[in-house]
Amino acid sequence: MFVHLAIHYPRPEYVDDVLASMHRVDKAAEGAPGLIQIGAWRDENSNRLVGLAMWESEEAFRASAGRIFQIVADDPWDQWSERPIDVFHLTKP
């Protein structure tokens, strides 16, 4: 299994914009070979939003990632975010 985890730090006035962008990624990923689960989550203790995608393998993720993330490539992340997105690619040791 391979996990793509993205932690977003939206400015308060852009939370809805970032969440909408994340939902576009979710929609673009629907039906991707090897995708187990994808979704946006909100941290209850902060303003952070978390994108979590679980894949059968890193290869499956890499084969679809370009197409999936192209949908949000032109979103104004510098304007929407307080700081850069933290991205983690997780595998079991």
N, CA, C and O atoms as a MOPAC input file, in Angstrom:
PM7 MOZYME 1SCF
protein

 N      0.84100 1    -1.17200 1     0.00000 1
 C      0.00000 1     0.00000 1     0.00000 1
 C      0.89000 1     1.24000 1     0.00000 1
 O      1.99000 1     1.23600 1     0.55200 1
 N      0.39300 1     2.29000 1    -0.62500 1
 C      1.08700 1     3.57200 1    -0.72000 1
 C      0.08000 1     4.66000 1    -0.34600 1
 O     -1.06600 1     4.63300 1    -0.79300 1
 N      0.51600 1     5.61800 1     0.48000 1
 C     -0.37200 1     6.69600 1     0.92800 1
 C      0.20800 1     8.04200 1     0.51500 1
 O      1.37800 1     8.33600 1     0.76300 1
 N     -0.62900 1     8.84600 1    -0.11700 1
 C     -0.29800 1    10.24100 1    -0.43800 1
 C     -1.07300 1    11.09200 1     0.55500 1
 O     -2.30300 1    11.05300 1     0.58300 1
 N     -0.35700 1    11.86300 1     1.37000 1
 C     -0.95600 1    12.68700 1     2.40800 1
 C     -0.52300 1    14.12400 1     2.18200 1
 O      0.67300 1    14.40700 1     2.12600 1
 N     -1.47200 1    15.02800 1     2.05100 1
 C     -1.16600 1    16.44500 1     1.82700 1
 C     -1.84000 1    17.27400 1     2.91600 1
 O     -3.05600 1    17.20800 1     3.09900 1
 N     -1.04200 1    18.04900 1     3.63100 1
 C     -1.57400 1    18.91100 1     4.68400 1
 C     -1.55400 1    20.34000 1     4.17400 1
 O     -0.50300 1    20.88600 1     3.83700 1
 N     -2.74400 1    20.93700 1     4.12500 1
 C     -2.93100 1    22.29800 1     3.62000 1
 C     -3.12400 1    23.25400 1     4.79100 1
 O     -3.74100 1    22.90700 1     5.79800 1
 N     -2.59600 1    24.44200 1     4.64500 1
 C     -2.68400 1    25.49600 1     5.66200 1
 C     -3.37400 1    26.71400 1     5.04000 1
 O     -2.72300 1    27.72600 1     4.78300 1
 N     -4.66800 1    26.62600 1     4.79900 1
 C     -5.33600 1    27.73200 1     4.10400 1
 C     -5.49100 1    28.97500 1     4.97800 1
 O     -5.66900 1    28.88700 1     6.19300 1
 N     -5.41900 1    30.11600 1     4.33300 1
 C     -5.78900 1    31.34800 1     5.01900 1
 C     -7.28200 1    31.23600 1     5.33000 1
 O     -8.02900 1    30.67300 1     4.53000 1
 N     -7.73100 1    31.75600 1     6.47000 1
 C     -9.13100 1    31.56800 1     6.87500 1
 C    -10.14900 1    31.94500 1     5.80100 1
 O    -11.17200 1    31.27600 1     5.65100 1
 N     -9.87600 1    33.00000 1     5.06500 1
 C    -10.84200 1    33.45300 1     4.05500 1
 C    -10.85400 1    32.56200 1     2.80500 1
 O    -11.71800 1    32.72500 1     1.94300 1
 N     -9.91100 1    31.62900 1     2.70200 1
 C     -9.82900 1    30.76500 1     1.51700 1
 C    -10.05900 1    29.28000 1     1.81700 1
 O     -9.82200 1    28.43100 1     0.95700 1
 N    -10.51500 1    28.96600 1     3.02100 1
 C    -10.76100 1    27.57100 1     3.37900 1
 C    -11.70000 1    26.90900 1     2.37000 1
 O    -11.43200 1    25.79700 1     1.91500 1
 N    -12.78400 1    27.57500 1     2.02100 1
 C    -13.74900 1    26.98700 1     1.08500 1
 C    -13.13800 1    26.78800 1    -0.29900 1
 O    -13.44800 1    25.80500 1    -0.97100 1
 N    -12.28000 1    27.70000 1    -0.73400 1
 C    -11.61300 1    27.56100 1    -2.03600 1
 C    -10.66900 1    26.35600 1    -2.04300 1
 O    -10.64800 1    25.58000 1    -2.99900 1
 N     -9.89500 1    26.21000 1    -0.97800 1
 C     -8.96900 1    25.08200 1    -0.89600 1
 C     -9.75000 1    23.77600 1    -0.84100 1
 O     -9.38600 1    22.80500 1    -1.50500 1
 N    -10.81700 1    23.74800 1    -0.05700 1
 C    -11.62700 1    22.54500 1     0.03300 1
 C    -12.25400 1    22.19600 1    -1.32000 1
 O    -12.30100 1    21.02400 1    -1.69400 1
 N    -12.72700 1    23.18700 1    -2.04400 1
 C    -13.28600 1    22.94200 1    -3.37900 1
 C    -12.21800 1    22.38100 1    -4.32100 1
 O    -12.50300 1    21.49100 1    -5.12100 1
 N    -11.00900 1    22.89200 1    -4.22800 1
 C     -9.90600 1    22.38900 1    -5.03800 1
 C     -9.62500 1    20.92700 1    -4.70100 1
 O     -9.42700 1    20.10100 1    -5.59200 1
 N     -9.60800 1    20.62200 1    -3.42600 1
 C     -9.36400 1    19.24400 1    -2.99300 1
 C    -10.46200 1    18.30700 1    -3.50800 1
 O    -10.18700 1    17.17300 1    -3.89700 1
 N    -11.68700 1    18.78500 1    -3.50500 1
 C    -12.79100 1    17.96200 1    -4.02900 1
 C    -12.66000 1    17.74900 1    -5.53800 1
 O    -13.06000 1    16.70200 1    -6.04700 1
 N    -12.10600 1    18.72600 1    -6.25700 1
 C    -11.84700 1    18.53000 1    -7.69100 1
 C    -10.81600 1    17.43400 1    -7.90700 1
 O    -10.93400 1    16.64100 1    -8.84100 1
 N     -9.80200 1    17.38800 1    -7.04500 1
 C     -8.80900 1    16.30900 1    -7.11100 1
 C     -9.49400 1    14.96500 1    -6.85300 1
 O     -9.25900 1    13.99500 1    -7.57400 1
 N    -10.33300 1    14.91400 1    -5.83200 1
 C    -11.05900 1    13.67100 1    -5.52400 1
 C    -11.85400 1    13.19800 1    -6.74000 1
 O    -11.82200 1    12.02000 1    -7.09600 1
 N    -12.56100 1    14.12300 1    -7.36600 1
 C    -13.38700 1    13.78800 1    -8.53700 1
 C    -12.51300 1    13.31000 1    -9.69900 1
 O    -12.86200 1    12.34900 1   -10.38500 1
 N    -11.38100 1    13.97900 1    -9.91700 1
 C    -10.47700 1    13.60100 1   -11.01200 1
 C     -9.87700 1    12.21500 1   -10.78300 1
 O     -9.53600 1    11.52000 1   -11.74000 1
 N     -9.74800 1    11.81500 1    -9.52400 1
 C     -9.14000 1    10.52400 1    -9.19900 1
 C    -10.12000 1     9.35700 1    -9.29300 1
 O     -9.70200 1     8.20000 1    -9.33900 1
 N    -11.40200 1     9.64700 1    -9.32200 1
 C    -12.40200 1     8.57700 1    -9.35300 1
 C    -12.10900 1     7.59800 1   -10.48300 1
 O    -11.89400 1     7.99500 1   -11.62800 1
 N    -12.10400 1     6.32000 1   -10.14300 1
 C    -11.89700 1     5.28600 1   -11.13700 1
 C    -10.45400 1     5.03200 1   -11.52800 1
 O    -10.19200 1     4.18200 1   -12.37900 1
 N     -9.51000 1     5.74700 1   -10.92800 1
 C     -8.09400 1     5.53300 1   -11.26400 1
 C     -7.68100 1     4.12000 1   -10.85500 1
 O     -7.98600 1     3.68100 1    -9.74700 1
 N     -6.99400 1     3.41200 1   -11.73600 1
 C     -6.54400 1     2.06000 1   -11.40300 1
 C     -5.64600 1     2.06600 1   -10.16500 1
 O     -4.68400 1     2.83200 1   -10.09000 1
 N     -5.96400 1     1.21800 1    -9.20900 1
 C     -5.15400 1     1.09900 1    -8.00300 1
 C     -5.55100 1     2.02800 1    -6.86800 1
 O     -4.99800 1     1.92200 1    -5.77400 1
 N     -6.49500 1     2.93600 1    -7.09500 1
 C     -6.94000 1     3.83000 1    -6.02600 1
 C     -7.85600 1     3.06300 1    -5.08000 1
 O     -8.83700 1     2.45600 1    -5.51000 1
 N     -7.53500 1     3.09400 1    -3.81400 1
 C     -8.35200 1     2.42600 1    -2.79700 1
 C     -9.34500 1     3.41000 1    -2.20100 1
 O    -10.53400 1     3.11300 1    -2.08100 1
 N     -8.84700 1     4.58900 1    -1.82700 1
 C     -9.68600 1     5.58400 1    -1.15800 1
 C     -9.03500 1     6.94600 1    -1.30600 1
 O     -7.81000 1     7.06500 1    -1.30000 1
 N     -9.87200 1     7.98000 1    -1.43900 1
 C     -9.36400 1     9.35000 1    -1.48100 1
 C    -10.39800 1    10.26400 1    -0.83700 1
 O    -11.60000 1    10.01900 1    -0.93500 1
 N     -9.92600 1    11.31400 1    -0.18200 1
 C    -10.86800 1    12.24500 1     0.40900 1
 C    -10.18100 1    13.38500 1     1.12800 1
 O     -8.99500 1    13.32600 1     1.45000 1
 N    -10.96100 1    14.42500 1     1.37100 1
 C    -10.50200 1    15.60600 1     2.09100 1
 C    -11.01100 1    15.52400 1     3.52600 1
 O    -12.13800 1    15.09900 1     3.78100 1
 N    -10.16500 1    15.93400 1     4.44300 1
 C    -10.49000 1    15.91400 1     5.86300 1
 C    -10.15400 1    17.27200 1     6.46500 1
 O     -9.25300 1    17.96800 1     5.99900 1
 N    -10.89000 1    17.63500 1     7.50300 1
 C    -10.64900 1    18.88700 1     8.22400 1
 C    -10.18300 1    18.55000 1     9.63500 1
 O    -10.82400 1    17.76200 1    10.33100 1
 N     -9.07200 1    19.14100 1    10.05800 1
 C     -8.58800 1    18.95500 1    11.42200 1
 C     -9.46400 1    19.78500 1    12.35800 1
 O     -9.63200 1    20.98600 1    12.14700 1
 N    -10.01800 1    19.15600 1    13.38100 1
 C    -10.92100 1    19.84500 1    14.30600 1
 C    -10.20700 1    20.83400 1    15.21800 1
 O    -10.85000 1    21.70400 1    15.80600 1
 N     -8.89200 1    20.71400 1    15.34400 1
 C     -8.15100 1    21.56500 1    16.27700 1
 C     -7.41800 1    22.72200 1    15.62100 1
 O     -6.74400 1    23.49800 1    16.29600 1
 N     -7.54900 1    22.83800 1    14.30600 1
 C     -6.84100 1    23.90600 1    13.60400 1
 C     -7.59900 1    24.23900 1    12.32600 1
 O     -8.69800 1    23.73900 1    12.08500 1
 N     -6.99700 1    25.08100 1    11.52700 1
 C     -7.56900 1    25.46600 1    10.23400 1
 C     -7.07300 1    24.55900 1     9.11000 1
 O     -7.38200 1    24.79600 1     7.94300 1
 N     -6.30700 1    23.52400 1     9.45300 1
 C     -5.69400 1    22.66900 1     8.44700 1
 C     -6.71000 1    21.76000 1     7.76000 1
 O     -7.68300 1    21.30100 1     8.35900 1
 N     -6.44200 1    21.52200 1     6.48400 1
 C     -7.18900 1    20.55700 1     5.69300 1
 C     -6.20400 1    19.47700 1     5.25600 1
 O     -5.05400 1    19.77100 1     4.93200 1
 N     -6.66000 1    18.23000 1     5.25000 1
 C     -5.78600 1    17.11000 1     4.93800 1
 C     -6.37400 1    16.31200 1     3.78400 1
 O     -7.52900 1    15.89000 1     3.82700 1
 N     -5.56300 1    16.11200 1     2.75600 1
 C     -5.94600 1    15.23600 1     1.65800 1
 C     -5.28400 1    13.89100 1     1.87300 1
 O     -4.06900 1    13.80800 1     2.05200 1
 N     -6.09000 1    12.83200 1     1.85600 1
 C     -5.58800 1    11.49600 1     2.10500 1
 C     -5.99900 1    10.59000 1     0.95400 1
 O     -7.18400 1    10.45500 1     0.65000 1
 N     -5.01400 1     9.97300 1     0.32100 1
 C     -5.29000 1     9.01900 1    -0.75900 1
 C     -4.50800 1     7.74800 1    -0.49900 1
 O     -3.29900 1     7.77700 1    -0.27100 1
 N     -5.21400 1     6.63700 1    -0.53600 1
 C     -4.59500 1     5.32700 1    -0.33700 1
 C     -4.61400 1     4.58300 1    -1.66700 1
 O     -5.64400 1     4.50400 1    -2.33800 1
 N     -3.46100 1     4.04200 1    -2.03200 1
 C     -3.27300 1     3.37200 1    -3.32100 1
 C     -2.75800 1     1.96000 1    -3.10500 1
 O     -2.13900 1     1.66600 1    -2.08200 1
 N     -3.01100 1     1.10200 1    -4.05600 1
 C     -2.49100 1    -0.26700 1    -3.99900 1
 C     -0.96700 1    -0.28300 1    -4.04000 1
 O     -0.33100 1    -1.14900 1    -3.43900 1
 N     -0.38300 1     0.68600 1    -4.75700 1
 C      1.07100 1     0.72800 1    -4.88400 1
 C      1.51300 1     2.14100 1    -5.26700 1
 O      0.71200 1     2.96000 1    -5.71800 1
 N      2.79200 1     2.40000 1    -5.07600 1
 C      3.35800 1     3.67500 1    -5.51300 1
 C      3.27700 1     3.79700 1    -7.02700 1
 O      3.04500 1     4.88500 1    -7.55500 1
 N      3.46800 1     2.69300 1    -7.72000 1
 C      3.39900 1     2.70400 1    -9.18700 1
 C      2.02300 1     3.14300 1    -9.67100 1
 O      1.91400 1     3.91100 1   -10.62600 1
 N      0.96400 1     2.65500 1    -9.01000 1
 C     -0.40500 1     3.04900 1    -9.38500 1
 C     -0.59800 1     4.54700 1    -9.17500 1
 O     -1.18600 1     5.22700 1   -10.01500 1
 N     -0.09600 1     5.06100 1    -8.04200 1
 C     -0.18500 1     6.49500 1    -7.78300 1
 C      0.54900 1     7.29000 1    -8.85700 1
 O     -0.00700 1     8.22300 1    -9.43500 1
 N      1.78800 1     6.92200 1    -9.11900 1
 C      2.60400 1     7.66200 1   -10.09200 1
 C      1.98700 1     7.64000 1   -11.48800 1
 O      2.09100 1     8.61900 1   -12.22700 1
 N      1.34600 1     6.52900 1   -11.85300 1
 C      0.74200 1     6.41500 1   -13.17900 1
 C     -0.43200 1     7.37000 1   -13.36200 1
 O     -0.73700 1     7.76100 1   -14.48900 1
 N     -1.09900 1     7.75500 1   -12.26700 1
 C     -2.28200 1     8.61200 1   -12.36000 1
 C     -2.07900 1    10.02700 1   -11.84100 1
 O     -2.87500 1    10.91300 1   -12.15500 1
 N     -1.04100 1    10.26000 1   -11.06000 1
 C     -0.87000 1    11.53900 1   -10.36400 1
 C     -0.84400 1    12.73700 1   -11.31000 1
 O     -1.49900 1    13.74300 1   -11.03700 1
 N     -0.11200 1    12.65400 1   -12.40300 1
 C     -0.03100 1    13.78900 1   -13.31900 1
 C     -1.38500 1    14.22100 1   -13.83200 1
 O     -1.70500 1    15.41000 1   -13.83900 1
 N     -2.17900 1    13.26100 1   -14.25900 1
 C     -3.52100 1    13.56100 1   -14.76600 1
 C     -4.40600 1    14.11600 1   -13.65000 1
 O     -5.14000 1    15.08100 1   -13.86100 1
 N     -4.33900 1    13.51600 1   -12.48000 1
 C     -5.20200 1    13.92700 1   -11.36900 1
 C     -4.89500 1    15.35700 1   -10.92300 1
 O     -5.80500 1    16.17400 1   -10.78900 1
 N     -3.62600 1    15.65700 1   -10.69500 1
 C     -3.27000 1    16.96800 1   -10.14200 1
 C     -3.24000 1    18.07700 1   -11.18700 1
 O     -3.17300 1    19.25400 1   -10.83100 1
 N     -3.28700 1    17.72900 1   -12.45100 1
 C     -3.35900 1    18.74100 1   -13.50700 1
 C     -4.60300 1    19.61100 1   -13.34200 1
 O     -4.60000 1    20.78600 1   -13.71100 1
 N     -5.65700 1    19.03400 1   -12.79000 1
 C     -6.93700 1    19.73600 1   -12.62800 1
 C     -6.80800 1    20.96300 1   -11.70500 1
 O     -7.60300 1    21.89700 1   -11.80600 1
 N     -5.81700 1    20.96100 1   -10.81500 1
 C     -5.64700 1    22.07400 1    -9.87100 1
 C     -4.31800 1    22.80100 1   -10.04800 1
 O     -3.93700 1    23.61100 1    -9.20300 1
 N     -3.62600 1    22.52400 1   -11.12000 1
 C     -2.29100 1    23.10000 1   -11.33400 1
 C     -2.29900 1    24.62200 1   -11.39200 1
 O     -1.31400 1    25.25700 1   -11.01600 1
 N     -3.38800 1    25.21500 1   -11.85400 1
 C     -3.45000 1    26.67500 1   -11.97800 1
 C     -4.14800 1    27.35700 1   -10.79900 1
 O     -4.36600 1    28.56800 1   -10.82900 1
 N     -4.49700 1    26.59700 1    -9.77200 1
 C     -5.11800 1    27.21600 1    -8.59900 1
 C     -4.10100 1    28.12400 1    -7.90400 1
 O     -2.91200 1    27.80300 1    -7.87600 1
 N     -4.54600 1    29.24600 1    -7.34600 1
 C     -3.62100 1    30.22500 1    -6.74800 1
 C     -3.17600 1    29.84600 1    -5.32500 1
 O     -3.55300 1    30.49400 1    -4.34900 1
 N     -2.37600 1    28.79500 1    -5.23500 1
 C     -1.96300 1    28.29600 1    -3.92400 1
 C     -1.22800 1    29.33900 1    -3.10100 1
 O     -1.39200 1    29.38100 1    -1.88200 1
 N     -0.42400 1    30.18100 1    -3.73500 1
 C      0.30200 1    31.21800 1    -2.98800 1
 C     -0.65900 1    32.19300 1    -2.31700 1
 O     -0.40000 1    32.67000 1    -1.21100 1
 N     -1.74500 1    32.48000 1    -2.97800 1
 C     -2.75600 1    33.39000 1    -2.42700 1
 C     -3.57600 1    32.69300 1    -1.33800 1
 O     -3.87200 1    33.29600 1    -0.30700 1
 N     -3.93500 1    31.45800 1    -1.55600 1
 C     -4.81900 1    30.73100 1    -0.64900 1
 C     -4.14000 1    30.23800 1     0.61800 1
 O     -4.80900 1    30.03700 1     1.63100 1
 N     -2.83500 1    30.04000 1     0.58700 1
 C     -2.15500 1    29.32300 1     1.67000 1
 C     -1.31800 1    30.22400 1     2.55300 1
 O     -0.68000 1    31.16500 1     2.08100 1
 N     -1.33100 1    29.92000 1     3.85100 1
 C     -0.47500 1    30.61800 1     4.80200 1
 C      0.96400 1    30.14100 1     4.69700 1
 O      1.89600 1    30.89000 1     4.99200 1
 N      1.14400 1    28.90300 1     4.28100 1
 C      2.46800 1    28.31300 1     4.12900 1
 C      2.36900 1    27.18700 1     3.10600 1
 O      1.26400 1    26.77000 1     2.75800 1
 N      3.49700 1    26.69100 1     2.62000 1
 C      3.45400 1    25.63200 1     1.61100 1
 C      2.76900 1    24.35800 1     2.12100 1
 O      2.75300 1    24.07500 1     3.31900 1
 N      2.21700 1    23.61800 1     1.19400 1
 C      1.57300 1    22.34500 1     1.50100 1
 C      2.64700 1    21.34200 1     1.90200 1
 O      3.67700 1    21.22300 1     1.23900 1
 N      2.39900 1    20.62500 1     2.98700 1
 C      3.27200 1    19.52000 1     3.37700 1
 C      2.74900 1    18.26400 1     2.69200 1
 O      1.58800 1    17.89700 1     2.87000 1
 N      3.60000 1    17.60500 1     1.91200 1
 C      3.21000 1    16.39200 1     1.20000 1
 C      4.06200 1    15.23900 1     1.70600 1
 O      5.28600 1    15.33700 1     1.78700 1
 N      3.38800 1    14.14500 1     2.04400 1
 C      4.05800 1    12.93900 1     2.51200 1
 C      3.68600 1    11.78400 1     1.59600 1
 O      2.52800 1    11.64000 1     1.20500 1
 N      4.65600 1    10.97700 1     1.26000 1
 C      4.44100 1     9.73200 1     0.52700 1
 C      4.84200 1     8.62100 1     1.47500 1
 O      6.02100 1     8.45300 1     1.78800 1
 N      3.85900 1     7.86600 1     1.93000 1
 C      4.05700 1     6.92000 1     3.02000 1
 C      3.98600 1     5.47200 1     2.54800 1
 O      3.11600 1     5.08800 1     1.76600 1
 N      4.92900 1     4.68800 1     3.04900 1
 C      4.92500 1     3.24800 1     2.85000 1
 C      5.20400 1     2.60800 1     4.19600 1
 O      5.80200 1     3.23500 1     5.07100 1
 N      4.78000 1     1.37500 1     4.37000 1
 C      5.08800 1     0.66500 1     5.60400 1
 C      6.54400 1     0.22700 1     5.57300 1
 O      7.00900 1    -0.30500 1     4.56500 1
 N      7.26800 1     0.44500 1     6.66700 1
 C      8.67000 1     0.03400 1     6.69700 1
 C      8.82100 1    -1.49600 1     6.73900 1
 O      9.94100 1    -2.00600 1     6.76800 1

